[in-house]
């Protein structure tokens, strides 16, 4: 069967559609942050306060933290006024939504299982509504590459041959101020095709001709930006990432035939999607951009969002570019939400939890069914494998990646993710074999799929076992990742896989869950805190031996071991990215 692909409509910059909209206005920076004659424009911003006037009134935006090169170019008075207005309009609603997250979590702990919402059934039953047609650069998404926004990796991702680059300001990035600013600088330069890089060894990196479409992933609603405050309140990380990128680049992207596109992480319900809708709506008006220019793909990476996929598409319908199966965060979400719900929600070794597990298969098939029912792209999950110098290992990796992506393509996905340029060819081959010249398979509406709440929650049917090797791997991965994170790296190659915050969260949360459920290993022993502490000590010693006399790294390893103890061996279940003891360490 063939289908005619819709033509992407041309996007234009237009006047704000609300005649009464009040333009943003800024005043000059205070003396503490104003550039001096001795400070070039591209130099670091000195920490200080900037008074900014926006439609909501005058505010003081304060930057704290170390001097960061490029900050003057990004944290301009106009950009800070825009951020202040985003904060005043949306930070309160965001706080209310996070409070409701905690309330739902308490209900889960009391045995109230999630289900499809009866109050929104009319949205699911209405077959007439569709999302917006694909925007320029988002029609064919058969291969997407993800990665952080450091300069070399940005160039490699754009040149990789993938159709889309997910420029990750979230799980593959650490919230050091230098990374926050550098990522925005690199995105600005990439859009204007002025980005280049020369390595310490003298190797030069520059852009080719055929580049991936940029789609930016801001931080989730749950994270704050501790370096920027509005009238004494820390800004919302998601609004900082979105606001700076949109303010500096939206018009330029449109002029170059693309647009401001985003991946939205960690949503748990359609109310959180509605908040993003309103952010987009305001931002377009404020900068005089035609309504419906923004496009957003939502990552379905929480168990709660799986029950509201249609509602999420509906809330974002004029902005929607589809849904993505964020498999690793989804697994973490299952563990986190049902961590104290008993053995029925205890998963086996991470390596045993494949996409063939019944609850994972139900989730992905429902995602394809939902997207194609509404004319939206369905994008498959991350292949975390990376190439090896061992030809035998490479052949094994290629076979596993091809099998994984063949399953997704056969299920109806329109594309999928990779974490390394070396995987782009494999995945492209698989989707080429299914799609041919067609840019997607939206015509496959998967009417055969009938997923119930029971299917989504059938964690107990997952085959596999908990083994000492699985415990040890989780400890080793989490320890190594935390050490890299404390050093400013958010995407790390560990044991042949590209690990980020999502996979590290799985590793440490599984350990916590196994301990608190007195889970038995396949050899009959019980997973205890004492066993995990012994393994942690052994893995820490091995990593210290690897570090040798490198004092700074040894200090990070010791700190990582303490942090792992806090988030995996404590009575409570914090998220290691947001525990106070960690947050105060981030510069």
Order of alpha helices (4+ residues) and beta strands (2+ residues): beta-beta-beta-alpha-alpha-alpha-beta-alpha-beta-alpha-beta-beta-beta-beta-beta-alpha-beta-alpha-beta-alpha-beta-alpha-alpha-beta-alpha-beta-alpha-alpha-alpha-beta-beta-alpha-alpha-alpha-alpha
